[in-house]
Amino acid sequence: MTGHLVLVGHGMVAHTLLTALDARGALRHRRVTVVAEEDVPPYDRLQLSRYLQEADPENRLLQRTGPTGILLGEPGLADRTGIRTHLGDPAVAIDRRRRRVTTATGRVIDYDHLVLATGSRPLVPPVPGADATGCFAYRTAADVRAIRAHCDATGARVGTVIGGGLLGLEAAGALRTLGLTTQVVESAPWLMPRQLDEYGGWTLRRHIEDLGIAVHTDTRLAAVDTDAGNGAVGVRLRSPDGASPVAVRADVVVFAAGVRPRDELARSCGLAVGERGGIVVDGTCRTEDERVYAIGDCALTPDGRAPGMLAPGNAMARVVADRLTGGTQTFTGWDTATRLKLLGVVVASFGDLPGEARTGGFDAVDAVGTSGTSGSFEATHLDTRAGVYRSLRVSGDGRLLGGMFVGDSSGYAALRDLVGSDRPLPAPVEELVLPGPLPGRSAALGPVPDETVICHCHNVPAGTVRSAVRDGCADPEAIGHRTRAGSGCGGCAETVAALLGEGLPTPGVGLTPTTATTVSTATTVTGTTPPPEHRPSVA
């Protein structure tokens, strides 16, 4: 890389780009300038809910790196490498002909290469009252600061979260921590519709409701009710049956119902954007301008998708770092696998998700398997007493295609690694779908090689984790702080825990084969969609 690199945006993906360049030695003798809208250094957005949970979060979280804080990376990186960072001064214009960026304060910065990492913006429903006092997005440190300040100042007691996906459930948990009576509104028929099928969604719903959080699915926000001072006092919710909207109290309304790429800068300077947003890039993450790249949520990849998730965004950042240093890497695809603990409930999905087109509900009595792609089948386990749902999809020739887990993610790391490989299943799928350690997995899977990437969010191989353990890291938090493994979606948590133990031959699961026992309310089924009398229905 030669010349001056200007990076617009300083979020998680932008931070990955800088650390990848640093690892290549590209920051030692090169000028790099970062301009950012936010007034804080890059932080772990996935841990924003901690801001609403801890005392003195400004000092405890936004002044420290992990594990005690949420700031990312090495505190002295900028000083050591000479990176110039301008926080709270976003780019407002790009002159591609002169290769020049202008910021909000009037600062003009010339560039040789420009990387746009502007992220995404929350979707706010275009309904009456959505701009009232007490209505907030849930995306940035500024958002959670505003939510906490409002709740402290007004004594808010009831909160409504619009959106039942990953971010919405995190927001609901945060409001509950603040002591608010909380409800979640999701327009889809079940929670987390992008990651779970209906059975998984309803299993998760029961966990959420057991915490005292009300859940309204298949429901849309019609309006935010306000008082004479334009403060939020309630919401009006509309069901799909066409009935009149129902008024529900809400002192705080949080919007967490999806995002759209922030592509305004690209539009204003004439770069191509997608019909629904997103800066168009090729396989090298370069725009139509050979001097300009785009990475993360603001980019639109050749297959017409915007990342919206950390792992693909980080993969794009690593591709650009490679290209800027003379490499030939390309962005080859998506890894949307995720494993998170939401409100104390483990949720995981990977590969070709089972039952994506499934309809109908369940009454917590049965479980089903459904047909999938030609020749494929599913094995599904549902234990309504324990609140566990597990489903695996297998091809006709016995290869694992994907899976989803709620309440128990045993074997997630090992099973995820099988997707797309030529390795056979270590045991019959009817056994693998049961909760608990994977039967017979040791001989089939063997030890994870040092070069195998176990943290896909941050591209951390097993050998790096093992090295950190040898250097004295004695717990997952220390591993995460040293290597970043486990600090993203959480999908590698079991693997990291396993690598911490000496002599574990394989990551992510236990060593001793066991036979899972189902309780009276648990059923495991393999095959195609059952007849109607065996299909669950929503109570």
Protein Blocks (a to p, Z undefined) as FASTA:
>chain_A
ZZjdddedjdfklmmmmmmmmmnopmmmcccddddfbfcdcddfklmmmmmmpghkllmm
mmcccfkbmcecjfklmmmnopacdehiacfbdcfklopaddfkopacddfbdcddebpa
dddddbehklgghiacdfbfklmmmmmmmmmmnopabdcdedjbfklmmmmmmmmmnopa
cddddfbfbehkllpcfklmmmmmmmmmmnopacdehiacfbdcddfkopafbdcdddfk
opacdddddfbdcddebcaddfklmmmnopacdfkgpjdddfkopafblkbccehjlbcc
fkopafkiaklmmmmmmmmmmmmnopabdcfbdcfbdcddeehiacddehjaehklggcd
dehlaccdddddehiacdddddfknopacdddddfkopafbdcdehiaghklmmmmmgop
abdcfbdfklmmpgcjdehklmmnopadfklcfblknopafklmmmmmmnopabfklmmm
mnopoplnommmmmmmmmmpghiabghiafbdcdddddfkbccdedddddfklpccdZZ
